Amino acid sequence: MKKIFFGLLIVTLGCGYTTKAFRGTGSIYVKPVQNNIRITQETRAYSSYQTYPILIEKKLTNAIVDEFRLRSNYTITSESSQSYTLECSIISYTQNALQYSDSDDVTERRLRLHVKMRYLGPQGELLKERTVVGEATYYLQGLYAKSESEAFEDLIDDTSRRIVESIADDW
């Protein structure tokens, strides 16, 4: 019995496992996400009307903060000159049909959210800038059917995870 307990203790303490995905330290200020979707742009003028989820930028901001708390050692702060800063702006939100039934009804859709992110150092220097694309697919019919609002939550989760992971690439 003592050998089993000792063996489990060694494996548990000695394996180096952590629930944190990366080890960034210090503090980070996550600026509220900006919504820069231009609903009057020329390419949309001749397309079918697409709706946008209400408060998409607020939901994404909250999800990014939650993701940092879950996956890093950063402390989330209000704006400070001594902390890193993350600035994000939503560029576009698209819905695409992926699959149709025999009667030409859409049976599967993909949601995509394009976000431009800028990661700044404590002195305001640009450390990283890139466009992150989050996506979620869902079925409208059948065994694995989801509502669009459930798929939207998956989209927000995927996008926030990708943003935090893109910052963690250097660690």
C-alpha positions as CSV (number, residue, x, y, z in Angstrom):
1,M,0.0,0.0,0.0
2,K,2.9,2.4,0.9
3,K,4.6,1.6,-2.5
4,I,1.4,2.5,-4.4
5,F,0.9,5.7,-2.5
6,F,4.6,6.7,-2.9
7,G,4.5,5.8,-6.6
8,L,1.4,8.0,-7.2
9,L,2.9,10.8,-5.2
10,I,6.1,10.7,-7.4
11,V,4.1,10.6,-10.6
12,T,1.8,13.4,-9.5
13,L,4.5,15.8,-8.2
14,G,7.2,14.9,-10.6
15,C,5.5,15.0,-14.0
16,G,5.5,18.8,-14.4
17,Y,1.9,18.9,-15.4
18,T,0.2,22.2,-15.2
19,T,-3.3,23.5,-16.1
20,K,-1.8,26.7,-17.5
21,A,-1.1,26.6,-21.2
22,F,1.7,29.1,-21.0
23,R,3.7,30.9,-18.3
24,G,3.4,34.6,-19.2
25,T,3.8,36.6,-16.0
26,G,3.0,40.2,-15.1
27,S,-0.2,42.1,-15.7
28,I,-2.2,42.6,-18.9
29,Y,-4.8,45.2,-19.8
30,V,-7.4,43.8,-22.2
31,K,-8.9,46.9,-23.9
32,P,-12.6,46.5,-24.8
33,V,-12.9,45.0,-28.2
34,Q,-13.9,47.4,-31.0
35,N,-16.5,46.4,-33.6
36,N,-15.2,47.7,-37.0
37,I,-17.7,45.7,-39.2
38,R,-18.8,48.0,-42.0
39,I,-22.3,47.0,-42.7
40,T,-22.5,49.5,-45.6
41,Q,-19.5,48.4,-47.5
42,E,-19.8,48.0,-51.2
43,T,-19.4,44.2,-51.3
44,R,-22.4,43.9,-49.0
45,A,-24.6,46.2,-51.0
46,Y,-25.5,43.5,-53.5
47,S,-25.5,40.5,-51.2
48,S,-28.3,39.2,-49.0
49,Y,-28.7,40.8,-45.6
50,Q,-26.7,39.2,-42.8
51,T,-27.5,40.0,-39.2
52,Y,-24.9,40.4,-36.6
53,P,-25.1,39.2,-33.0
54,I,-25.9,41.9,-30.5
55,L,-23.0,43.0,-28.3
56,I,-20.5,40.8,-30.1
57,E,-17.6,43.0,-29.0
58,K,-18.6,42.8,-25.3
59,K,-19.0,39.0,-25.4
60,L,-15.6,38.6,-27.0
61,T,-13.9,41.0,-24.5
62,N,-15.3,39.0,-21.6
63,A,-14.3,35.7,-23.2
64,I,-10.7,36.9,-23.8
65,V,-10.4,38.0,-20.1
66,D,-11.8,34.6,-19.0
67,E,-9.3,32.8,-21.3
68,F,-6.4,34.7,-19.8
69,R,-7.5,33.8,-16.3
70,L,-7.8,30.2,-17.3
71,R,-4.7,29.7,-19.4
72,S,-2.1,32.1,-18.1
73,N,-0.4,33.5,-15.1
74,Y,-1.2,37.1,-16.1
75,T,-3.2,39.2,-13.8
76,I,-5.9,41.2,-15.5
77,T,-5.6,44.9,-14.7
78,S,-7.2,48.2,-15.6
79,E,-5.2,50.4,-17.8
80,S,-1.7,50.8,-16.5
81,S,1.6,52.0,-17.8
82,Q,3.4,49.0,-16.3
83,S,1.2,46.3,-17.9
84,Y,1.0,44.6,-21.3
85,T,-1.9,45.7,-23.4
86,L,-4.1,43.7,-25.8
87,E,-6.1,45.6,-28.4
88,C,-8.6,43.8,-30.6
89,S,-11.0,44.9,-33.3
90,I,-13.6,42.8,-35.1
91,I,-13.1,43.1,-38.9
92,S,-15.8,40.8,-40.1
93,Y,-18.4,38.2,-39.2
94,T,-19.6,35.8,-41.9
95,Q,-22.1,32.9,-42.2
96,N,-21.6,30.4,-44.9
97,A,-23.7,27.4,-46.0
98,L,-21.6,24.2,-46.1
99,Q,-24.2,21.5,-46.9
100,Y,-27.6,21.4,-48.5
101,S,-30.3,18.8,-48.4
102,D,-31.9,17.2,-51.5
103,S,-34.5,20.0,-51.4
104,D,-31.9,22.7,-51.3
105,D,-32.4,23.6,-47.6
106,V,-29.2,24.5,-45.7
107,T,-28.3,21.7,-43.3
108,E,-24.8,22.8,-42.1
109,R,-23.4,26.3,-41.6
110,R,-20.1,27.8,-40.7
111,L,-19.6,31.0,-38.7
112,R,-16.4,32.9,-38.9
113,L,-15.1,35.9,-36.9
114,H,-12.1,37.8,-38.1
115,V,-10.3,39.8,-35.4
116,K,-7.3,42.0,-35.8
117,M,-5.2,41.9,-32.6
118,R,-2.3,44.0,-31.4
119,Y,-0.2,43.0,-28.4
120,L,1.8,45.9,-26.8
121,G,4.5,45.9,-24.3
122,P,4.6,47.9,-21.0
123,Q,6.3,50.9,-22.8
124,G,3.7,50.7,-25.7
125,E,6.0,48.9,-28.1
126,L,4.3,46.6,-30.6
127,L,5.2,43.0,-29.8
128,K,2.7,41.2,-32.1
129,E,0.1,42.1,-34.6
130,R,-2.0,39.6,-36.6
131,T,-5.4,38.7,-37.8
132,V,-7.1,35.8,-35.9
133,V,-10.0,33.9,-37.4
134,G,-12.3,31.9,-35.1
135,E,-14.9,29.6,-36.5
136,A,-17.7,27.3,-35.6
137,T,-19.7,24.9,-37.6
138,Y,-23.2,23.6,-36.8
139,Y,-26.0,21.5,-38.2
140,L,-29.5,22.9,-38.5
141,Q,-31.2,19.4,-38.7
142,G,-30.6,16.0,-37.4
143,L,-29.0,14.4,-34.4
144,Y,-26.2,17.0,-33.9
145,A,-28.4,20.1,-34.6
146,K,-27.6,23.3,-32.7
147,S,-29.2,26.7,-32.7
148,E,-27.3,29.6,-34.1
149,S,-27.0,31.2,-30.7
150,E,-25.2,28.0,-29.4
151,A,-22.9,28.0,-32.4
152,F,-22.2,31.7,-31.8
153,E,-21.1,30.9,-28.2
154,D,-18.8,28.2,-29.6
155,L,-17.5,30.9,-32.1
156,I,-16.7,33.4,-29.3
157,D,-14.9,30.6,-27.3
158,D,-12.9,29.5,-30.3
159,T,-11.9,33.1,-31.2
160,S,-10.8,34.0,-27.6
161,R,-8.8,30.8,-27.3
162,R,-7.0,31.5,-30.6
163,I,-6.2,35.1,-29.6
164,V,-4.7,34.0,-26.2
165,E,-2.8,31.2,-27.9
166,S,-1.4,33.6,-30.5
167,I,0.1,35.6,-27.7
168,A,1.5,32.5,-26.1
169,D,3.3,31.4,-29.3
170,D,6.6,33.0,-28.1
171,W,6.7,31.2,-24.8
